[in-house]
Amino acid sequence: MNNAEDLAIAFKERGLMIASAESCTGGLFSHLLTNIPGASKFFKGSIVAYAPSAKMEVLGIPRRP
């Protein structure tokens, strides 16, 4: 079992859902979760905002000083 599978088990047991916003991982977190059968029972989805402009426009992350 890996950490993603442990997370999946914990969320399914508690009836919880998770969603994410990724940047530097480029979608790796989502990939790991969606490789688990039945992921739609605990994983709502992900936004991958890699460019600084996407982080600001899509996610509302403020510009770094």
Buried (B, 14 or more C-beta within 10 A) or exposed (E): EEEBEEBBEEBBEEEEEBEBEBBEBEBEBBEBBBEBEEBEEBBEEBBBBEEEEBBBEEEEBEEEE
